[in-house]
């Protein structure tokens, strides 16, 4: 009877347990990242974003839906829509900023704002991608660029929300310093919300550390602020489209603050 029913070879307990664990891990979904729910868990997040209006609504109400779509194949159309929305919103806000001085600034300010935002994003894209890779993220260059597109779109949408306030002050004050400070405050608030969107997408890309992204945030803010100085003036007027003198943004801000004081001293002497 033993010859008709041979005993099967025994599997070592360690190998058997390892094989069983491997099979279980293959069937289970990946664990949540940093306590976050995986993107696409909600069926509403998997609904395609087919037009610019849907992109605006999604980034305001369902930012996770935008992130999920950016991490899917064929996200190029969504990225293009976000960049178009960012450019159009930048033009509208630029026209409002140009109403302070009027004249040629009605087209110069929009052109400089849109150009400054796009150039800042392109300049900071390589460093963001490098920090993303160093942080252990699996995000591709297209996905990182998509997160930047979402940053620009959310920033400019928020600036559109601030546009009526900026217009009221531009029609009721003649202080270039005050208007410049007001626009910087609006820009700073919009940038904070935009960076929060990128940070959330960075986390969902399976990055093991946020240190690289936090470093990049400082770089991005410095680049955008310096861009406002390199493209000056956006609020006031000048004889040339771009300045001929190179200047650091802190020096430029200091000169702007000294100008009203010097003007007041001359008026007092006269």
SVG drawing of the C-alpha trace seen along z (x, -y; Angstrom):
<svg xmlns="http://www.w3.org/2000/svg" viewBox="-19 -126 41 128">
<polyline fill="none" stroke="black" stroke-width="0.4" points="0.0,0.0 2.9,-2.4 4.1,-1.8 0.7,-2.7 0.3,-5.9 3.7,-7.5 4.2,-10.2 4.7,-13.6 7.9,-15.4 7.8,-17.7 8.1,-21.5 10.2,-23.3 8.0,-25.3 10.0,-28.6 9.6,-28.2 5.9,-27.3 5.2,-30.3 7.1,-32.6 5.2,-31.4 1.9,-31.8 2.8,-35.3 3.9,-36.2 0.6,-35.0 -1.4,-37.0 0.6,-40.2 -0.1,-39.9 -3.8,-39.8 -4.1,-42.6 -4.1,-46.3 -1.1,-48.4 -1.3,-50.0 -2.4,-53.6 0.5,-56.1 1.0,-58.1 -2.5,-57.3 -4.0,-58.7 -6.6,-57.0 -5.3,-55.7 -6.2,-57.9 -9.2,-56.5 -10.7,-54.8 -13.8,-57.0 -15.6,-56.2 -16.1,-60.0 -12.3,-60.4 -12.1,-58.1 -14.6,-60.1 -12.5,-61.7 -12.1,-65.4 -13.2,-66.2 -13.1,-70.1 -11.7,-73.2 -14.8,-73.9 -14.6,-70.4 -10.9,-71.0 -11.7,-74.2 -14.5,-72.6 -12.4,-69.5 -9.4,-71.4 -11.6,-73.5 -13.9,-70.8 -12.2,-67.5 -8.4,-68.0 -7.9,-64.2 -9.8,-63.7 -7.2,-65.9 -4.3,-64.1 -5.7,-60.7 -6.2,-61.8 -2.7,-63.2 -1.2,-59.8 -3.1,-58.0 -2.0,-57.4 -3.0,-60.1 -2.9,-62.9 -1.5,-65.3 -4.9,-66.7 -5.7,-67.5 -2.3,-69.2 -2.9,-71.3 -6.4,-72.4 -4.9,-73.4 -2.2,-75.5 -4.8,-77.2 -7.0,-78.0 -3.9,-79.4 -3.0,-81.6 -6.5,-82.9 -6.9,-83.6 -3.5,-85.3 -4.5,-87.5 -7.7,-88.6 -5.9,-89.4 -3.2,-91.2 -5.8,-93.5 -7.1,-94.3 -3.5,-95.0 -3.0,-97.2 -6.0,-99.4 -3.9,-101.0 -1.7,-102.8 -3.9,-102.3 -2.6,-102.9 -0.1,-100.3 -0.1,-98.6 -3.5,-97.1 -1.7,-94.7 1.9,-94.8 0.8,-93.7 -1.1,-90.6 1.7,-89.6 4.3,-89.9 2.1,-88.0 1.5,-85.1 5.1,-85.0 6.4,-85.2 4.3,-82.4 5.1,-80.1 8.8,-80.8 8.9,-80.3 7.3,-76.9 9.7,-75.8 12.7,-77.0 11.7,-75.1 10.5,-71.9 14.0,-70.2 14.7,-70.8 11.2,-69.5 11.7,-66.4 15.2,-65.8 13.9,-66.2 11.0,-63.9 13.4,-61.2 15.6,-61.6 12.6,-61.3 11.9,-57.8 8.8,-58.8 7.9,-56.8 6.3,-59.8 7.3,-60.4 8.3,-63.7 4.9,-64.1 3.2,-63.7 5.4,-66.2 4.8,-68.6 1.0,-68.0 1.3,-68.9 3.0,-72.1 0.2,-72.8 -2.3,-72.3 -0.3,-74.7 -0.5,-77.4 -4.2,-76.9 -5.2,-77.0 -3.0,-80.0 -4.5,-82.0 -8.1,-81.0 -7.6,-82.3 -6.1,-85.5 -9.3,-85.9 -11.2,-85.8 -9.1,-88.6 -9.4,-90.6 -12.4,-92.7 -10.7,-93.8 -7.5,-94.7 -9.6,-96.7 -11.3,-98.7 -8.0,-99.7 -6.4,-100.5 -9.2,-103.0 -9.0,-104.6 -5.3,-105.0 -2.2,-106.4 0.4,-104.6 2.5,-102.2 4.0,-100.8 0.6,-100.0 -0.7,-98.4 2.4,-96.4 2.2,-95.2 -1.5,-94.3 -0.8,-92.2 2.1,-90.5 -0.2,-89.5 -2.8,-88.1 0.0,-86.2 1.4,-84.8 -2.0,-83.5 -2.7,-81.9 0.8,-80.4 0.3,-78.7 -2.9,-77.0 -1.2,-76.0 1.8,-74.5 -0.6,-72.5 -2.0,-70.9 1.5,-69.9 2.4,-68.7 -0.6,-66.4 0.2,-65.0 3.9,-64.6 2.7,-62.5 0.5,-60.3 3.4,-59.6 4.9,-57.4 7.6,-59.8 9.4,-58.6 10.4,-62.0 9.0,-65.6 12.3,-67.3 13.1,-67.6 9.7,-69.1 9.9,-71.6 13.3,-72.7 11.8,-73.1 9.0,-75.3 11.6,-77.9 13.2,-77.7 9.9,-78.3 8.9,-81.2 12.3,-82.9 12.2,-82.3 8.7,-83.8 9.5,-86.8 12.7,-87.5 10.7,-87.1 8.5,-90.0 11.6,-92.1 13.1,-90.9 9.9,-91.8 9.3,-95.1 7.3,-97.2 4.1,-95.3 2.1,-97.9 3.8,-101.2 5.0,-102.5 8.4,-102.5 9.9,-103.6 10.9,-100.1 9.1,-96.7 11.8,-95.1 14.2,-96.8 17.8,-97.4 19.2,-97.3 19.7,-94.0 18.5,-94.0 17.8,-91.6 14.2,-91.7 15.2,-92.9 17.1,-95.8 14.2,-96.6 11.7,-96.5 14.0,-98.8 14.2,-101.3 10.4,-101.3 10.0,-102.0 12.6,-104.8 11.0,-106.6 7.9,-107.9 10.0,-109.1 12.3,-111.0 9.4,-112.5 7.8,-113.7 11.1,-115.3 11.3,-117.2 7.7,-118.4 8.4,-119.6 11.5,-121.6 9.6,-123.2"/>
</svg>
